[in-house]
Amino acid sequence: MLQISPDSHLEYSYDAGDVKTIADAWSALPQRVVLLVSSDELASESFDAAWRLGVTLERAGKTVDVAALPTIGSEFDVSGLEIPPALKRVPAFAALAGGGVITLSSDAEIGALILLDAPQLHAHIAVADQMLAGGLTTALKAVAEELERADAAAVDAIDTLVVRKNALAMASEPKSIEIATLTGRPVIAVAPDAARAASGLLDGFWRRTASTDHLVLDTAARPDTDTDSIALASLNQAAGNLDVVARGDWTTSFNLGTSLPEGKVPASMDVYVAAAPGATATAPVASIFINDYLLGAKRLTADGKAEKISVDIPSYALLPRNTMQVRIQRQPASDECRETPQPFPAAVLPESRIFLKSVPKLGNFAEMTARLAGDASLFVPTNWRLDATRSLPTIIQLADTVGVSPSRATLSFEEGDAEIEPKTPYLAFDTPVKGARDTVKVSGDRVSITDAKGKTFYDVSGLERIAVIQAVSGSKEPGVSYQSVGTPPVFDTPFQLAGGDIAVLGDDGVLAAVNSRGAPLYLNEDGSQRGDAPFTWERLLDPAFWMHNLSLVVAGVLGFAFFLLIFFARRAKKRQSSDQG
């Protein structure tokens, strides 16, 4: 067995001058991305832009760290900063030479941190508002003045170092996204009013069209689709061909909130596979999995022709984020043991499709994720805006986890403990919702959880650094509520929500999850387990029903026509006999 350690990593470098387009800058992003904002106290528009960009990055598989431009009086860890001896006679640089955590006392010291390329300020993407441009300009101008006083002959060099290498200090145009620089490094600078469209531009569908260093964005989104099926090929652009000796896996993933049309969940699936004949008489087997649940399998004819495998997708198999796998297994032995087993081709064909149905009212996280994909609302306490570097990571992580669309959702700041009345599906942070049936009660360091009948099954005090989220019903619109307990947790890595409607979160993600309704998680709303809902007369009006059952409908029509033909033939024969008589 070969095991690759999780500590393995790749270090790389590139010439910043070669990054000439927004698409290039995006492709050069590291795994851990720094999102730079102007300060801890953000304007509403900048805060709104930051969470949208953060969710877009998380959806692209990045880990986001939010950093704020330092201010006078803030603490900063200068350990490890290398200061050239010639600069130690400049007051701003001398103040940083002692190492450790210091309190910044001047704009020049902030400018010195920028010029020294402090790791905490290695920004890769920035909310380029007026406050950020002003803060950078002030800091860089202050340190430039100290440098000029130390060496008046170095004016040109200082101008190159301070101005040309830090174009992020220039205010961005409205609705623009562009390549700027900070200490010579390329930074994707996004104007606050462009963040909604930028999230649509950068999510993958339109990203390659960002082939210049400056764009003005009015709209960048995917076309609205009202379809009852979706091709597997649209979820995964990778080729479906496999060379299989003993086993080959074709894998794709989809998010209920972003990969599928709004308000839809998978009901069933038709997977078309083709396999070439192998060296043995034993036919290969194709198996279909979703989230490691085996949903169906078939022994293939393996004659190179398409073969269909139809499976239902039960509700218990679905999560907010789902992994679907087609596994093809062959018998690797050859007719002659002396021969080396060779791989034979197999393929998952593009006509494979997932058939969809409207979101059932299950009251769990999977339902909420599907509903939050469209026009959703985020409700955040106003004081969270005054501590952006702490609150933004929480909002980004939760919004990504429950499937909120950064290009379609709206953000509202709420004052005090006033109840809100959402008009769309929502994600609420420490904000009460009018009419909601809250099974979770948080008071200080105490958490109480009741079941659907009002019986308390968890009541604990003294909790710290955790949060509780729940899928909430009872109000006009369904949603997800987040309540922090004591000091909120800090989420270092992405996490998944399993089945159920309540989850307790800590720094490491989900600590516990439960279904407070008491119904088995593997049952649908109507008590069934299959992916397709039981037949009702309303289903006759659903186009998905006719599309999915087209072969049966055609067979039924042909059979009915055949019986009519026999019936009329017998009547004609009987009439002919009576005429002859």
Buried (B, 14 or more C-beta within 10 A) or exposed (E): EEEEEEEEEEEEEEEBEEBEBBBBBBEBBBEEBBBBBBBBBBBBBBBBBBBBBBBBBBBBEBBBBBBBBBBEEBEBEBEEBEBEEEBEEBBBBBBBEEEEEBEBEBBBBBBBBBBBBBEBBBBBBBBBBBBBBBBBBBBBBBBBBBBBEBEEEEEEEBEEBBBEBBBBBBBBEEBBBBBBBBBEBBBBBBBBBBBBBBBBBBBEEBBEEBEEBBBEBEEBBEEEEEBBBBEBBBBBEEEBEBEBEEEBEBEBEBBBBBBBBBBBBBBBBBBBBBBBEBBBEBBBBBBBBBBEEEBBBBEBEBEEEEBEBBBBBBBBBBBBBBEBBBBBBBBBBBEEEEEEBEBBEBBBBEEBBBBBBBBBEBBBBBBBBBBBBBEBBBBBBEEBBBEBBBBBBBBBBBBBBBBBBBBBBBBBBBEEEEEBEBEBBBBBBBBBBEEBBBBBBBEEBEBBBBBBEEEEEBEEEEBEBBBBBBBBBEBEBBBBBBBBBBEBBEBEEBBBBBBBBBBBBBEEBBBEBBBBBEBEBEBBEEEBEEBBBEEEEEBEEBEBBBBBBEEEEEEEEEEEEEEEEEEEEEEEEEEEEEEEE
